[in-house]
């Protein structure tokens, strides 16, 4: 039987998904099994790795039931997964902790603050390419060692979510550079684990897995895994990748000159560069193709629209209605600005930042407030985009927009005009699954290179061009937004004092 299918697996925060993808990069069928987050106390977020595996098995079996011959037709398996979820297993592969703290778990906040206080940024930025944050597994391991010493002592291997699934499929252990680069433990210059960083956090290097290339064959489906999943024993499994860099790949953002705007609840702006951009307000992730994605995360992206729906419209309008109302206001909202820091900032010295409207006048109405909100997120994104492009010494030619914010033609037009750069949206919204397929197709030599696979698999809708009038208006407003951002910072501590 011809082996012409790829099995892609995506271990997300909300579900484990599996997809069958053909040789042209078309998703034929997707199956998913949901799982819940566990919140033992405020600021904590955990999941059970055993449920990821159960969900993956269920999703695969659902696919194979719908496509009875698929098990024999699958040529290769490629997985991606949510980043930073810190899984501990012993030498026999048994979990030493039933739960794993997730990417959004904040239990290490005090540890991060103490680390920043005792270490100058020059001690770690050049090594890790990243500032410390509660998300990073290195800090999570420090907390686990102190708070759950028995589990830490019994741990032989530290894995990320997709690595745990790969282990259950193959019995082999590895981590890709994408997950490792955002652990706060990998040396961004060498791509190897950093002995000084491991020592500074008091961790055991022997517990860290080998770092391997995303396209490497990790191993093959074992007889036991075949029995559980229905897959063919011996099917090759790639090392795979962290979900964000794999999604960048699957949206075509995989060379310098390209940038990504992922606006969901938050907004992540990424610029592809040849090397990390070293700055305490910028994070860096190793990309699948061997470069770097410098990124800034705005805590408030689409969440600003959700806030407006509740606070300004008392839920009388849906999201489409808010966009329609915002479209009634002119570009620039009559000189009204919105600083979109409703939940502060992720990095830097002003994590206690606040949101604000500035320039309110008697003539402003709800349409102006709504449009200013959309424009404020665009100005904040443009500030990050310009900063990273300048630091990387390159010009951004095109921005690829994905996630919920890419569904609004108005917001896309506002962003294209604020960035003064064309924006495109992939035809296929499942960028992570397409990224897995591109990795698999390149690894099995269906294409001569990873770039050739991406060029064949990623297709775009017609590009959104900047509106010349809007772009001119926004170019005059951006310096005022930047000044507001800087000058407001002196007030945040005073506001904290009031609280």
N, C-alpha and C positions, 0 to 999 in steps of 0.2 A: 504494500500500500504506500502511496506517495505521502511523504511527510512534508506537508505544505502549510502547517499552522504554527503560530506562536501562542504560547500561553503566557499572558501577562498577569501579574499579581500585584495588587496595591493594598498595603496594610495601612489604612487611614485611621484617623481618630474616631470616626463615626462608624466605620464598617471595614470588613475585609472583603475585597472584590477580586474577581477573576474574570478574564476576558479572553476570548478566542479572536485572533487577528490573522488576516490572510497575508499573502505575500506582497500585496499592494498597499499594505498598511491600513486596510479597512477593518474596523471593529465589527465582527460578525455577531457577537453575543456577549453580554455582560451579566454576571450573577453576583449578588452581594449578600452578606450576612452582617447585620448590625451588632454593635456592642456598645456598652455604656461606659461613661467615665465614672469613677468612684471618687467622691469628695469627702474624705474623712474629717476635714476641718477646713476653715476658710483659707484659700490660697493654695490648697493642695489639690492635685489631680493625678489619679492613678488609673491603670487598667491591669487586667489579668492577661499576661502573655498566653496562658493556656486557652483563653477565649479567642485570641487572635488565630491560633492554630485551628481551633474548632470551627471558627468562621471561615477560614481559608479552605478547610476540608469541605465544609458545606457548600461553599461557592463553587469549588471545582466539581464536586459531585453533581451540582445542579447543571453546570455546563455540559458535563458528559452525558447526563440523562437526556438533555435536549438535543445533543449532537452525538448519537451513539458511536460513531466511528472516530470521534475526535481524539480519543486517547491514543490510538495508533498513528494518527496524522500529526500529532504535536511533535515538532522537530526539536524545540528548545523552550526552556522556561526562563523568564526574566522577571524579577520582582523589584519593586520599590516600596518605600514605607515611610511613615511619619518619622521625623527626626527626633533625636534626643531622648526617646523613651529608653530608660536604662535597665536592661534585663540582666539578671545575675543567675548563672547556672554553675553547678558543680562539675567535677571531672566526669561524672556519668551522664551529664546533660540534664540533670534534675534541677528545677528552679530552687534557689536558696531563699528567695522571697516570692510569695504568691503574686505580689503586685509589683509594677514598675512605675516610677514617677515619670510623668509625661513632659512634653515640650512646654506646656503652659503651667507647670507646677512651680510655685514660688517659695517652696519651703527653704530654699538655700539663700534667700535674700540677705539674711544677716551674715552668712558666710561670705557672700559676694562683697558686701559692704566692708567687712573686716579685711578681706583680701585687697580691695582697692586702697584701703587706708594704710596697709603695711607694705604694699608694693607699688612702686612708680610704674607708670605705663611703659616706660622704656625697658622694664624688666620682662614684659610679656608680649607687647605688640609685635615686635620684630620676630618673635618666635612663633606665636600662634596666629598672627594676623587678625586677632579679634580681642575686643575688650571683654572683661568678665561679665556674664549675665546669669541669672538663675536657671536659664534653659540648658546650659552646657553640661553634658554628662560628667566632665571632670569635677565640677562643683557638686553635682549630685552624688558622685562617688565619695567625695569628702564628707558629705552629710551622712551618707549611709554607713561609712566606716565608723563615724562617731556615734550615731544613733541606733544602728543595728549591727553591732560588731560581730555577732555570731554569724549572721548571713554573709557579711563581708569576708570573714575568715574562711568560710566554707566555699566561697566563690572561686572557681577556676577560670571562668571566662566571662567577660563583660560584652554584651551584644546589644545592637540596636534592633528595633522591631523586625525589619525585613531580614536581618541576619538570623534572628531566632527562627523565622519561618524557613529560611534556607537550611538551617541546621536540622530542623525536623524533616525536611525533604531529603537531605543528603548525608547527614551525619558529619558534615564538614563545617569548619569555622573560619570566618574571615570578615573583614569590614572594608567597605570601599573608602576612597579618599574623601568623598563628599561628607559622609557621616563623621569620619575621623577629623576632618578639618574644622568641624564645628563642635569638637569635644573639649576644646581648650587644652588639649594634650598633644596635638600633632604639630610638628615643626613645619611651618608653611614653606620654608626654604628647601627642605629635603624630602618632604612627604613621608617622613618616618616619625615614630613616636619621639617626643622630646623628653630626654632624661631630666633636664632642669625643671620643666613644668611638672612632670610627675613627682619629682622630689619636693617642689614647692608646695604641692597639695598633700604630701605625705601618703602617696598611693603606691601600689605595688605594680610595677611594669609587667610582671609575669602574667597578670590577669587580662592584659589587653591583647586582642587577637591580631593576627597578621593583617597588614593593610595591603589589599590587592586591587587590581584594575577592575573597573565595572564590567568590562567585556570578557574577563577571564572566565573559563569554565571552572566553577567552584567544585563541582562533583556531579553525581548522577542520582536520580531518584532511587532510593533503597527499596528492597522488597517490602519492608515494613511500611514505608510511606506509600508505596504503590497499593498495598492492601487497604490502607486507610482512605486514600484519595480516589482510587480507581485509575490512576495514571499508569502508564507503561513503565515498569522497572527499567532503569538504565537511561531514562530520558535525561539529557544534560541540563544542568541548571547553572545560570550565570551568577557571578558575585552580585550583580545588580547595583542599585544605587539608592541614595537618599531621595525622598520624594521631590524636594524642591529642585535640585539640579536636574533630575530626570524630567520634571515638568518643563523646565527651561528648555531642555533639549527637544522635548516633544512639541514645543511651541515654536521651534526654529531659532531660539535665542542661544546661539552657540558659536559666535565669533565676535571679535572686537568690532565696534561700530553699531552693535545691536543692544537694545535695552528692553527690559520687561517691566510692565505695570500690572501687578496683580492686586486688584481692589476687591476685597471681600469685606469682612468686618473691619479689618485693618487694610493698610495699603503698603505693599512691598515694592520698592523701586530698585531694580537691579541693573547694573552696567557690566557687560562682559569686558574683562581686562586680561592682560597677559600675566599680571602678578597682583598680589593683594594690595589694596590701598590701605595704608596704615594710619588709622585715625580712631580716636576713642568713640566717635559717633558713627562709625561705619563697621559693618561686619563683612566677612569674606567667606565664601564657600568654594571649595574645589569643584569644578564642573566636570561633567562626564568626558568631554573631549580633551581635557587636560589643561584648560585655562582656569580662570577665576571669575566668580560672580561677586562683585562688590555690591552690597545691598544696604539700604536704609529702610527700616520698618516704621511707618507711621501708625501708632496705635489706633487712631481714628481714621477710617476710610469710609466704607459704606455705613459704619456705625453712626456717622454724622447724620445720614439720611434717616436712620432708625430713630435717632434722638429727635430730629425735627418732626417726624411723624407723631411722636408721642407728645413732645413739649410744645410745639408750635401749632399742630393741627389736631391734637387730642384724638388721634387715630381716625379722624373723619375722612382722611384721604389715604389711599393706598400709595405704594411707591411710584407707580406709573402716574398717578394723579399729582404727586409732588413734582415729578419731572415736567409734566405738562404745565403746571403753574409756574415753575422756574423759567420755562421757555418764554413766558410772557414778559419777563424782565429783560432789559437791554444788557449787552455785554458790559461787564464792569459793575453791574448792579447799582448804578447811580453813585459810584464812589464808596460803596459799602464793602468792608473787608470782614472776613471770618477767619480766625486762627483756630485750626481744627485739633485742639489738644484737650479734648473732653476727658480723657483718661491719662493725661500726662504723656511722657515720652519714654521709650524703652531704654535709651542709652544717653550718655553725656552727663553734664553737670546739672541739668534741669529736668530731672525726671518728674518733678512736681509741677510741670508746666500746666497752664490753664487755657481753656478756650475763651474766645471773646469775639464779639462783634465790635468793630470800630468804624466810626463815620456815620452812625445812625442820624438820620434827619427826619423831619416831619413828613417829607414826601415819600419815605420808604414804606412799602407794604410787604405782605407775606411773600409775594413773588420775588421781590428783591432779596428778602432774607433767605429764601430757598436757593436762589441762584448764587448768592454770595457764599453760601455753604459749599456748593459744588465747586465754585471757583477757588475757595480757600484750600480745599484738599488738592486741587490742581497746582496752586501756588506753592504749597508745601512740597508736593512731589517734584515740581520743577526746581525748587531750591536744592533738593537732594540730588536730582539728576545732573544739574549743572556742576555741583560740587564734585561729584564722583567723576564726571567726564573730564573736568579740568585737572583733577588729581591724576587721572589715568593718562592724560596727555592725548586725548582723542576726541573726535567729533562723533556724536551719536547720529546715525543716519535714519534710524527707524525704531519705533517703540512698538512692541507686541503687547497687546492688552488681553488679559484673560480674567476669569472669575466673574462674579456678579456685576461689578461695575462696568464690564465690557458689554452688558446688555442694553445700556442706555445710549442711544445715538447722541443725545444732547451732551451727556457727560464726556463721551469720547471726543466730540467736537470741541468742547471747552478745553479738554486736556491737550488735544493736538494743537490748539491755538496758543495755550499757555506755554507748552513746551516748544512751540514753533517747529514741530517735527511731525511727519506723517505717522499715523497710527494704523496698525492692521490687527485684525482679530482672526485667529485660526478658525477654519470651518469646523474642525473637530474640537469640541470643548474638553475632551478627555486627554489633556496633554500628558499626564503621567503615564497612561496606558500606551499612548503613541510613542513616548520616549522609551518605554520598555521594549516596544516592538522594534524601534530603530536600533537599539543596542543589540537585540537578538539577531536582527537581519545582518548587521555588520559583523557580529561575532561568528556567524555561520557562513560568511563570505558570499551572501546573496548580493551584497554591494561591495564595491572596491574600497569604500571608506565609510566612516560614520557620517560624514557630511553628505555623502551621496545618498545614504539611507534617509537622512533628514530631508534632503531636497525632494526625494520621491514621496515621502509619507506626509509631509506637512503642507497643507494647502490653506490659502487665506481668502477671506472675503475681500471685496473692494476696499482699498485703503481710504482712511479718513484724512483729508488734507486740512491744514490750518486755514481758518477763515482770515484773510488778510486784515480786515478791519478789527476783528477780535484780537488777533495777534498783536497789532499795533497798540491797542488799548491795554492788553495784559502786560506788554513789555514796559509800559509806563507805570503800571501798578506794582509790578514785581519788586522794584527797589523799596517801595513803601511797605509792602508786606515784610520784606527782609528786615527793615528797620524796626517795624513793630515787633517782630519776633525777638530781635536782640534787646530792645529797650524794655520789653515786658519782663525779661528774666529777673530784673532786680526786685520785682514785686512779689515773686512766687513765695519766697520765704516769709515775707510779711503776711501774705494771705494764709500761710500755714499757721502763723502765730494767732491769727483771728480764729481759726478753726479750733 
